[in-house]
């Protein structure tokens, strides 16, 4: 979750995508975002997720997805934070335009016998 989304933090997204399926990677990213009022009126929680099978040959990694999150976040959330229209996420954080409140990433494995 981050603070600094003061432009319009009154709504959320549930299973939103802003990209086509990546055919060669056999996956598509989806976003979920909503106000995180317990952290402040301008705080927002944003998730990036995808659905994958457990094929051991798949090149997708949790770390790679986490890097994609940071790279793709400005495109997804620029309508909620003016700074993301002109700055990289690193610069917005360094300049104090956005404030990282908490960071979590992981995966939910499933199995089929």
C-alpha positions in Angstrom: 0.0 0.0 0.0 1.1 3.5 -0.7 0.0 7.0 0.2 -0.1 9.9 -2.3 -3.1 9.0 -4.4 -5.0 12.2 -3.6 -6.4 12.9 -7.1 -9.4 10.5 -6.9 -9.2 7.8 -4.3 -12.9 7.1 -4.0 -13.2 3.9 -6.0 -11.5 0.6 -6.7 -11.0 -1.9 -9.5 -11.7 -5.6 -9.3 -10.0 -7.9 -11.9 -9.0 -5.1 -14.3 -6.5 -5.6 -17.2 -4.8 -3.0 -19.3 -2.8 -5.4 -21.5 -3.4 -8.2 -24.0 -2.6 -11.8 -23.3 1.2 -12.4 -23.6 0.9 -15.4 -25.9 4.6 -16.5 -25.7 4.5 -16.3 -22.0 1.1 -17.9 -21.7 -0.3 -15.4 -19.2 -2.1 -12.1 -18.7 -1.7 -9.7 -15.8 -4.7 -8.4 -13.8 -4.9 -5.6 -11.4 -7.0 -5.0 -8.3 -6.9 -1.7 -6.4 -8.9 0.0 -3.7 -8.6 2.8 -1.1 -6.7 1.8 2.1 -8.4 4.3 4.4 -6.9 2.7 7.5 -3.5 4.1 6.3 -4.9 7.5 5.3 -7.3 9.2 3.0 -4.8 9.2 0.1 -3.6 5.6 0.6 -4.3 2.9 -1.9 -3.7 -0.9 -2.0 -2.8 -2.3 -5.4 -2.3 -5.9 -6.5 -1.0 -7.3 -9.7 -1.8 -11.0 -10.2 -2.0 -13.7 -12.9 -3.2 -17.2 -13.2 -0.6 -19.9 -14.1 -0.3 -23.6 -14.0 2.7 -25.2 -12.3 4.6 -26.1 -15.4 8.3 -26.4 -14.3 9.4 -25.2 -17.7 7.6 -21.9 -17.3 9.9 -18.9 -17.3 7.6 -16.8 -15.1 9.0 -16.0 -11.6 7.5 -14.3 -8.5 10.5 -11.9 -8.5 10.0 -11.1 -12.2 6.3 -10.4 -11.5 7.3 -8.1 -8.6 9.6 -6.2 -11.0 6.8 -6.0 -13.5 4.5 -4.5 -10.8 6.8 -1.6 -10.2 7.4 -1.1 -14.0 3.7 -1.2 -14.9 2.2 0.6 -11.8 2.5 4.2 -13.2 0.5 3.3 -16.3 -2.2 1.7 -14.3 -2.5 4.3 -11.5 -1.5 7.6 -13.2 -5.2 8.7 -13.1 -5.0 8.5 -9.2 -1.7 10.2 -8.7 -0.5 13.2 -10.8 3.1 12.5 -10.1 2.9 9.2 -12.1 2.1 11.1 -15.3 5.6 12.6 -15.4 7.8 10.5 -13.0 9.1 7.0 -12.7 7.9 5.2 -9.6 11.4 5.4 -8.1 11.5 9.1 -8.5 8.0 9.6 -7.1 9.0 7.6 -4.0 12.3 9.4 -3.6 10.7 12.8 -4.0 8.0 11.9 -1.4 5.1 12.2 -3.8 4.2 8.6 -3.0 5.0 7.0 0.4 5.4 3.2 0.6 3.4 2.0 3.6 3.7 -1.7 3.2 4.8 -4.2 0.6 3.8 -7.8 0.2 4.1 -10.3 -2.6 3.7 -14.0 -2.9 2.0 -16.8 -4.6 -0.8 -19.3 -4.0 0.2 -22.7 -5.4 -2.5 -25.3 -6.3 -2.1 -28.9 -7.2 -4.0 -31.5 -9.1 -3.4 -35.2 -8.7 
